[in-house]
Amino acid sequence: MFPLNLILRNAFRHRLRTLLTITGLMIAVLAYGLLQTVVDAWYAGAAASSSTRLVTRSSISLAFFLPVSYSQRIRGVEGVKTVGHSNWFGGIYQEPKNFFPQFAVSDNYLDLYPEFVLPAEERSAWQRDRKGILVGRQLAEQYGFKVGDPLPLKGTIYSGTWEFTVRGIFDGSDASKVTRLAMFHWDYLNESVRKTSPRRADVAGVFIIGIDNIDSAAAIARNVDAQFANSLAETLTESEQAFQLSFVAMSDQIIAAIRAVSYVVIAIIMAVMANTMAMSARERISEYATLKALGFGPWFLALLIAGESLLISLIGGGIGMAITAPAAAAFKQAAGIFPIFAVSEDTMAAQAACALAVALVAAVVPAVRAARVRIVDGLRAIG
């Protein structure tokens, strides 16, 4: 008990300095956790993607559409179970800052996404209403949408104001599913476009392909693309995860910068912590020399300094970890841009590892100096 009592007394001998160090470490661990959670949120869509779905798009770019008639030929490829299609709508709800994904989808779209759980009566109501729209639970909670509410969208790609009625609110099968989106009938969009811009009608942005065997995914993708090789609109078919990651890849530099900042934060607090421990050890040189004169060995002195550093890191890091989840929930509520923003177990483990690393690195130099101090030199030193 003597070493523990001594460590505790030493740690809080200079209370203000210790409290400031604990606060800095707490903020650093919290910032690291939030930044890593931002990175995880960026990959949330790809992580939740299904291995039983493929996505076919234009081989040139998503900005180029494909004839909707491709659906029949894709369905004829061996191994293909279901084919749906969708168009990105890109409308504005009330004001530009209220951004959320909207898709015009084929009637069988929900069959391809069993993770979207919608009551049968709401699905029937949506299918009967050509102006009906389905919204996800996360989106409904953010804007307060309820079944039966009007939902006007001002078109950007497709001009005009489009009037919809919320006919259903779908949930995710688990917490990892992103439901911050809306979908309405592709037929309604196509009929309207055919009247105003016939050349833009009868096209799809992407085809969603349901397959019966994930081991055949690569072969099916090749066979689908072979159907349209050397045509005026060649295709690129890939797994849903690869398709999602292609969007993330556009932000690679941003993600790399966020990761770098999170590590810089830890490096800064490591330097601050090391300075704190060095100051504490320098002030106690004469005390360490006295302990040596009383028969305590170098390892005992190193243990005192390492224990003090670990105690401070444990308190600061523990508080930082404890408030990360509430802080993430508050950030999600305030920002509203990440449908999935939860602190993962891996992030918590990384926070703990960072706090431990800070404690150990900060204690190394002062512990070595204390262990090596000569009794005569230490007793002569003025603290």
Buried (B, 14 or more C-beta within 10 A) or exposed (E): EEEEEBBEEBBEEBEEEBBEBBEBBBBBBBBBBBBBBBBBBBBBBBBBBBEBBBBBBBBEEBEEBBBBEBBEEBEEBEBBBBBBBBBBBBBBBEEEEEEBBBBBBBEEBBEBBEBBBBEEEBBEBBBEBEBBBBBBBBBBEBBEBEBEBEBEBBBEEBEEEBEBBBBBBBBBEEEEBBBBBBBBBBEBBBEBBEEEEEEEBEBBBBBBBBBEEEEBBEBBBEBBBEBBEEEEBBBBBBBBBBBBBBEBEEEEEEBEEBBEEBEEBBBEBBEBBBEBBBEBBEBBBBBBBBBBEEEBEBEBBBBBBBBBBBBBBBBBBBBBBEBBBEBBEEBBEEEBBBBBBBBEEEBBEBBBEBBBEBBBBBBBBBBBBBBEBEBEEBBEBEE
